[in-house]
Amino acid sequence: MLINTVASLALYCSCCGKVKMHDICRFRLKDAVGQELLCDCGQHLATITGISHSQCLLDVFCVTCEANHVVCVDIKDIWQGKVEKIYCSLSNLELGFSGNRQAIEDTIAAQEREFDNITRETASDDYVEKPQVMIEVLNKINDIAEKGGVYCRCGGSIEIDVKSDHIELICLQCDGRRIIPAKTEADVLAVKSLANLEVGPGHLFRHHR
């Protein structure tokens, strides 16, 4: 029987936008004190301190809050192939994942496929700068739309157009537009604070952070 003794931490880089995977040995986790986790681009992602063979503390900088958060990560479920998301406790922003490496890679791949499907259906040829941010903003817009919160004052149907760093809501009847920024974690927090998205006829609306 093969016993998996390695856990993985995958953290989003606020500098380059990529996900960096770090492997953590179960038997060495408790000895990790103040170990720095870096992205390939050189950006500091977190500092890890082990408190047992299955738990660690991550000191992570959160761009949304502009402050460091200490997050307790329990990785004992990795031996069942589970993946746990690491969140900012204040904004509920996704900071990364912990668990089995293959399961994390599968989860990230599934998110990328979802993003590709969404952009293939709605986007122009613009290159999306921060795919993860775009996915979260799109998901929130869809949540609001499902509750009837995306509408135009004229009553027309709304179309979504994905650009490189923002999303445009366009009324097909009056051509009213509303721009939703989707470039930073702060943009995710901003759209999550909204209960509805109203588009005005003949005007270009932009929500501010």
Sequence and secondary structure as in RCSB ss.txt:
>XXXX:A:sequence
MLINTVASLALYCSCCGKVKMHDICRFRLKDAVGQELLCDCGQHLATITGISHSQCLLDVFCVTCEANHVVCVDI
KDIWQGKVEKIYCSLSNLELGFSGNRQAIEDTIAAQEREFDNITRETASDDYVEKPQVMIEVLNKINDIAEKGGV
YCRCGGSIEIDVKSDHIELICLQCDGRRIIPAKTEADVLAVKSLANLEVGPGHLFRHHR
>XXXX:A:secstr
     EEEEEEE TTT  EEEEEEETTTGGG  SEEEE TTS EEEEEEESSSSEEEEEEEETTTTEEEEEEEE 
GGGGGT EEEEE TTT  EEEEEE HHHHHHHHHHHHHHHHHHHHHHB S   S HHHHHHHHHHHHHHHHTT E
EETT   EEEEE SSEEEEEETTT  EEEEE SSHHHHHHHHT S EEE TT EEE   
